[in-house]
Amino acid sequence: MIKMAGPGSEVYGIDIDPQVLEIAEKKARQDEVDIHLILYDGATLPFVDETFDKIVSSLMIHHLSREEKSRLLRELYRVLKKGRELHIMDFGVQRSLYTRFVSSLLKLLEPTEENLLGRIPEYMRISGFEAVEEVWYENTLMGSVSFYRGKKRS
């Protein structure tokens, strides 16, 4: 979707799961978009410092432990160019009785506690991002999803 929104952009998809990358490759071929798909070891992103103009993370952070979230955010900060933005879409503070109920079940399957307590912006700030804010949220069948934005210092 990112490549179709910005056809002239160079897009990298990164995941630790080879099967997820296979699915992404099939979708890219189906949509006839040219993207780079890279297997990630979960520790160090395979890019030099300040590689990217923008980074987008979609429904991935909630899979990580507190330590893994912090490590990943430091890595994202490292590979993002100065003055550029990180965008995260993931579970956040639950906004309704229904989403609180659904998220209580989700916590049994995924380490979502930090997300549900609204700590993602705090972790972004600790990792060096500034102007961190929740710019939007959406109540879904699986819970409230928050859209966060942070900027790397210039």
C-alpha positions in Angstrom: 0.0 0.0 0.0 2.9 2.4 0.8 4.4 1.8 -2.6 1.1 2.4 -4.4 0.6 5.6 -2.4 4.2 6.8 -3.3 5.0 5.1 -6.6 8.3 6.8 -7.0 9.5 5.8 -3.5 11.9 3.0 -2.7 10.1 0.7 -0.2 11.7 -1.9 2.1 9.6 -4.6 3.9 11.4 -6.2 6.8 10.3 -9.2 8.9 11.8 -11.9 11.0 9.4 -14.5 9.6 10.3 -15.9 6.2 6.7 -17.0 5.6 5.5 -13.4 6.2 8.0 -12.3 3.6 6.7 -14.9 1.1 3.2 -13.6 1.6 4.4 -10.0 1.0 6.3 -11.1 -2.1 3.1 -12.7 -3.6 1.1 -9.5 -2.8 3.7 -7.3 -4.4 3.7 -9.4 -7.5 -0.1 -9.4 -7.6 -0.1 -5.6 -7.2 2.8 -5.3 -9.7 4.9 -3.2 -7.3 8.6 -3.3 -6.9 9.7 -3.5 -3.2 12.7 -4.9 -1.3 11.9 -7.6 1.2 14.5 -8.4 3.8 14.7 -11.1 6.5 15.6 -9.4 9.8 17.4 -11.2 12.6 15.5 -9.3 15.3 18.6 -7.6 16.7 20.3 -5.2 14.3 18.6 -3.7 11.2 20.8 -4.5 8.2 21.2 -0.8 7.2 23.8 1.9 7.8 22.9 4.9 10.1 20.5 7.4 8.6 19.3 5.4 5.7 15.6 6.1 5.6 13.4 9.2 5.0 10.4 7.7 6.7 9.7 4.5 8.6 6.3 2.9 9.1 5.5 0.1 11.5 2.1 -1.5 11.2 0.7 -3.9 13.9 4.1 -5.3 14.8 5.2 -3.6 18.0 2.7 -5.4 20.2 4.3 -8.8 19.4 7.5 -7.7 21.3 8.5 -7.7 24.9 9.3 -4.5 26.7 13.1 -5.0 26.1 12.5 -5.9 22.4 10.3 -2.8 21.9 13.1 -0.6 23.3 15.8 -2.3 21.3 13.8 -2.0 18.0 12.9 1.7 18.6 16.6 2.5 19.2 17.4 0.7 15.9 14.7 2.6 14.1 16.1 5.8 15.4 19.5 4.8 14.2 18.5 4.1 10.6 16.2 7.1 10.3 17.6 10.3 8.8 17.8 13.4 11.0 14.6 15.4 11.0 12.6 12.6 9.5 9.6 10.7 10.9 8.7 7.4 12.4 5.0 6.3 12.1 3.7 3.5 14.2 0.2 2.0 14.0 -0.5 -0.5 16.8 -2.7 -1.3 19.7 -2.8 1.5 22.2 -5.0 2.6 25.1 -8.4 1.0 24.7 -11.2 3.6 24.3 -14.4 1.7 24.9 -15.9 -1.0 27.1 -15.9 -3.4 24.1 -12.3 -2.7 23.1 -11.1 -3.1 26.7 -12.9 -6.5 26.8 -11.4 -7.7 23.5 -7.9 -6.5 24.5 -8.1 -8.4 27.8 -8.4 -11.5 25.7 -5.6 -10.4 23.3 -3.3 -10.0 26.3 -3.5 -13.8 26.8 -2.1 -14.3 23.3 0.4 -11.4 22.9 2.6 -9.3 25.1 0.4 -6.2 24.6 0.3 -4.9 28.2 2.8 -2.0 27.4 0.8 -1.0 24.4 -2.5 -1.0 26.3 -1.1 1.1 29.0 -0.2 3.7 26.4 3.6 3.4 26.8 4.6 3.4 23.2 5.1 7.2 23.0 7.2 7.0 26.2 9.4 4.4 24.7 9.7 6.5 21.5 10.8 9.5 23.6 13.3 7.4 25.6 14.8 6.2 22.3 15.4 9.8 21.2 12.3 10.7 19.2 10.8 14.1 19.7 7.5 15.7 19.0 6.0 12.3 19.7 2.2 12.2 19.6 -0.8 10.0 19.1 -2.3 11.6 15.9 -5.3 9.3 15.6 -6.9 6.2 16.9 -9.5 3.9 15.5 -11.7 1.4 17.3 -11.6 -1.9 15.5 -13.1 -5.4 16.1 -9.8 -6.4 17.7 -9.4 -3.3 19.9 -8.4 0.4 19.7 -5.5 1.0 17.3 -3.4 4.1 17.8 -1.4 6.0 15.2 1.8 7.5 16.6 4.3 9.9 15.1 7.7 10.9 16.2 10.6 12.8 14.7 14.3 12.2 14.8 16.2 15.2 16.1 17.8 17.4 13.4 
